[in-house]
């Protein structure tokens, strides 16, 4: 076929009349529908009503059939009525949706083949999803209606997705026969939505076409991914009918795909490739694996696989701010697992005296707003919130002690930040040793140097820098006013008095542990 065809009421091939109808004028050769659709409207009172009423050593492939077949006798079908005894026939990549309706006194209807006779019929990658209506006393098959003793069928990667109505007994979704053949095979075939069909027979029933086959066909259950998870069968894909045509069924050894949905049966172990998240879980069955490679042990349930992703956020400097998930608890670091596809909001809260700078991930800036939103979570995230000191100008005065010894003050610079006063007032030496400056690195006992400002030494306005990680001890005769532009660094309250001597220090001084640490802009320093 080079184009869609419809509406057709004429059948190809004939059969003799009577209960023991024999195929005649059979179609032989290759019929390639090339993915086109045949629309049929057939009404007949003889046996084997179907678009191809009889075939003999025929190949029918790449064809979709829609419409209706109505008949008043046996072996009606949506595609083939009869196969000639002794012939070998192939039907592959065919999608049959035609409804098959039998009136009174009809039996052995099939979705794709009405009667195999004593021939060999192979079905590869075929689907029937129409409705079969039969009110006869017995024997209706979802794919194959009937086969005489001596028949041979081979079914691979096929699906019955249709419905059966009427009062007939002995329905099997794969097919029925008078004598099961030990040479027949059923491989990776499934049937769907047939649990409530009246008169459905078991696989081991004497009229079941799969009674003696190794494979039986299974009730199909879908495997789908909850957005944004995508699910693919990792088995070797098998399609039929050649290239450049629509493939109605894709087989994978275990499981099939139809209409872009995966199906498998209870007890199947299906190899899957998953994407759209970092970890995954299934609402039924057992899902095991890592990365993108998983196996799913199926149960008798449609199965949905959802993804999980973990988001971790932290503050770059713990004392400079905190982070939290919106409606969560603020902390220096937070971690939470979410469903893939979720919207996740994070908030960065700076500490007093600091301001938010940006969010980074893998040292790359990803946001500059305090609230960071991941609109569609599909992978794990590790985010860092950055803060910086608020720059301001502030002034502090240290009261001079005159000629009395024992007035010392300890001031520390900010964490990992150096600061230099922009103006120093009254730090102009007038007499020898008007004031002294001592600093240490972290450990107060590790004395680094004394700097004594004396008359005639240093600049007229003797300034100095406060270096990161160092503490500074001031001793002053004169009252000193310091004006800084920068971040509010930390100040320790004055040391206890009286003080005792320390090594390398001026007489009358000692180290002690301050009890309070405050921003310099709020600390009170008195002589």
PEJO-V601899 format. One line per field, one symbol per residue. ss: DSSP state (a for helix, b for strand, c for the rest). Layout:
# PEJO-V601899
ss = ???
This chain:
# PEJO-V601899
ss = ccccbbbbcccbcbbcccccccbbccbbbbbbbbbbbbbbbbbbcccccccbbbbbbbbbbbbbbbbbbbbcccccbccbbbbccccbbbbbbbbbccbbbbcccccccbccbbbccccbbbbbccbbccbbbccccccbbccbcccccccbbbbbccbbccbbbcccccbbccbbccccccccbbbccbbccccccccbcccccccbcccccccccbbcbbbbbccccbbbbccccbccccccccccbbbccccbbbccbbbbccccbbbbbbbcccbbbbcccbbbbbccbbbbbcccccbbbbbbbbbbbbbccaaabbbbbcccccbcbbbbbbbccccbbbbbbbcccbbbbbbbbccbbbbcccbbbbccccccbbbbbbbbbcbbbbbbbbcccccccccbbbbbccccccbbbbbbbcccccccccbbbbbbbcccccbbbbbbbcccccccccccbbcccbbbbbbbcccbbbbbbbbccbbbccccccccccccccccccccccccbbbcccccccc
